[in-house]
Amino acid sequence: MAASCQSVEETVSGILARRPVLSPVLQAFAPLLAARAALPEQLKPLLESAGIRLPEMQRERAAQGYPLLAEMSLAGIGTALRTAAETLIPLLAAQDVVRPHEAKLRAFFLDAAQGPEAPVALAEAVLNETAESAESVGKIAAHLDIPVQVLLFAFSFMLGPVLRALVELSPHGNGKEAPWNVEGAWRQGYCPVCGSGPSIAYLDRPVFDEKNAFLAGGGGKKHLHCSLCGTDWTAPTLAGTSRRHCS
């Protein structure tokens, strides 16, 4: 957990050293990003207690472009979502776009009388991204009197650490190869777990020929990093990067 926080701080410091003009934006977001990075370790015991895990990957569904969490019930993540909201709403409210809606966000995510069902339903709607689920998100935003984009912006910060904790609890989180990277099981440009688009791409380190120091591979496989749940996956050679697929 400390390593994650330090990584955020080091990244921000590195960017500021190169681009001081970005200081107001980065300094405003640094506490929020550090808190989000620290949350998965705190949330994992809550998800373990609830008995929730990522579903097994089915190659046929994967071949059709369905992420693991598409059309899946997220019952059981309510306590973890609430914990994430308790930590992040005060930090989100420091942002001008969120501040006017802080009380409404607290009422929706933290009101004990309401229970966890509504936030969990919102999570399922966000991850399914069908016409019906988009309508559901719109109705929730209208009911709360919060612009849809503001609700989705705030909610992505709360949902992301919960999904990241789920990914880290899966067997491949202990160093084993992820099932979506085995034999090209996943060939899409969006996340195999939650279906979100990538935030960054990176290459493996160059592979050097031990017998000839002058020969080296160009950089190995290309990987993508999910903007929501933080999953890394091997980038396909050819694939659409639009979020979603099938039906």
Solvent accessible surface area in square Angstrom, and as a share of the most:
residue,aa,sasa,rsa
1,M,122,0.54
2,A,80,0.62
3,A,74,0.58
4,S,44,0.28
5,C,33,0.20
6,Q,102,0.45
7,S,58,0.37
8,V,27,0.16
9,E,98,0.44
10,E,104,0.47
11,T,77,0.45
12,V,13,0.07
13,S,69,0.44
14,G,26,0.25
15,I,48,0.25
16,L,30,0.15
17,A,85,0.66
18,R,154,0.56
19,R,142,0.52
20,P,92,0.58
21,V,122,0.70
22,L,74,0.37
23,S,39,0.25
24,P,100,0.63
25,V,88,0.51
26,L,29,0.14
27,Q,98,0.43
28,A,52,0.41
29,F,53,0.22
30,A,20,0.15
31,P,70,0.44
32,L,2,0.01
33,L,45,0.23
34,A,18,0.14
35,A,21,0.16
36,R,77,0.28
37,A,30,0.23
38,A,18,0.14
39,L,3,0.01
40,P,10,0.06
41,E,78,0.35
42,Q,94,0.42
43,L,0,0.00
44,K,35,0.15
45,P,71,0.45
46,L,55,0.27
47,L,0,0.00
48,E,85,0.38
49,S,101,0.65
50,A,53,0.41
51,G,59,0.57
52,I,20,0.10
53,R,115,0.42
54,L,20,0.10
55,P,41,0.26
56,E,151,0.68
57,M,35,0.16
58,Q,104,0.46
59,R,127,0.46
60,E,131,0.59
61,R,56,0.20
62,A,3,0.02
63,A,80,0.62
64,Q,97,0.43
65,G,1,0.01
66,Y,36,0.14
67,P,0,0.00
68,L,13,0.07
69,L,7,0.03
70,A,3,0.02
71,E,112,0.50
72,M,63,0.28
73,S,85,0.55
74,L,2,0.01
75,A,76,0.59
76,G,34,0.32
77,I,0,0.00
78,G,7,0.07
79,T,83,0.48
80,A,1,0.01
81,L,2,0.01
82,R,87,0.32
83,T,20,0.12
84,A,0,0.00
85,A,0,0.00
86,E,86,0.39
87,T,49,0.29
88,L,0,0.00
89,I,0,0.00
90,P,61,0.38
91,L,53,0.27
92,L,0,0.00
93,A,9,0.07
94,A,62,0.48
95,Q,18,0.08
96,D,110,0.57
97,V,82,0.47
98,V,0,0.00
99,R,121,0.44
100,P,97,0.61
101,H,27,0.12
102,E,46,0.21
103,A,78,0.60
104,K,70,0.30
105,L,0,0.00
106,R,90,0.33
107,A,56,0.43
108,F,12,0.05
109,F,10,0.04
110,L,26,0.13
111,D,66,0.34
112,A,83,0.64
113,A,99,0.77
114,Q,74,0.33
115,G,24,0.23
116,P,66,0.42
117,E,117,0.53
118,A,32,0.25
119,P,6,0.04
120,V,16,0.09
121,A,51,0.39
122,L,0,0.00
123,A,0,0.00
124,E,48,0.21
125,A,11,0.08
126,V,25,0.15
127,L,2,0.01
128,N,34,0.18
129,E,79,0.35
130,T,62,0.36
131,A,92,0.71
132,E,135,0.61
133,S,9,0.06
134,A,60,0.46
135,E,100,0.45
136,S,43,0.28
137,V,9,0.05
138,G,26,0.25
139,K,130,0.55
140,I,33,0.17
141,A,1,0.01
142,A,79,0.61
143,H,156,0.70
144,L,22,0.11
145,D,99,0.51
146,I,6,0.03
147,P,72,0.45
148,V,55,0.32
149,Q,134,0.59
150,V,13,0.07
151,L,0,0.00
152,L,54,0.27
153,F,64,0.27
154,A,0,0.00
155,F,2,0.01
156,S,41,0.26
157,F,15,0.06
158,M,0,0.00
159,L,1,0.00
160,G,3,0.03
161,P,2,0.02
162,V,0,0.00
163,L,1,0.00
164,R,69,0.25
165,A,0,0.00
166,L,2,0.01
167,V,6,0.04
168,E,49,0.22
169,L,34,0.17
170,S,7,0.05
171,P,93,0.59
172,H,28,0.12
173,G,38,0.37
174,N,128,0.65
175,G,75,0.72
176,K,138,0.58
177,E,116,0.52
178,A,10,0.08
179,P,54,0.34
180,W,5,0.02
181,N,34,0.17
182,V,54,0.31
183,E,145,0.65
184,G,32,0.31
185,A,9,0.07
186,W,8,0.03
187,R,156,0.57
188,Q,42,0.19
189,G,1,0.01
190,Y,3,0.01
191,C,0,0.00
192,P,0,0.00
193,V,0,0.00
194,C,1,0.01
195,G,0,0.00
196,S,8,0.05
197,G,25,0.24
198,P,46,0.29
199,S,67,0.43
200,I,100,0.51
201,A,55,0.43
202,Y,91,0.34
203,L,108,0.54
204,D,53,0.28
205,R,208,0.76
206,P,65,0.41
207,V,101,0.58
208,F,134,0.56
209,D,59,0.31
210,E,178,0.80
211,K,198,0.84
212,N,60,0.31
213,A,86,0.66
214,F,192,0.80
215,L,99,0.49
216,A,57,0.44
217,G,35,0.33
218,G,85,0.81
219,G,6,0.06
220,G,46,0.44
221,K,118,0.50
222,K,101,0.43
223,H,28,0.13
224,L,15,0.08
225,H,54,0.24
226,C,2,0.01
227,S,60,0.39
228,L,26,0.13
229,C,1,0.01
230,G,11,0.11
231,T,2,0.01
232,D,57,0.30
233,W,1,0.00
234,T,36,0.21
235,A,19,0.14
236,P,32,0.20
237,T,135,0.79
238,L,162,0.80
239,A,42,0.33
240,G,51,0.49
241,T,92,0.54
242,S,80,0.52
243,R,59,0.22
244,R,34,0.12
245,H,65,0.29
246,C,36,0.21
247,S,138,0.89
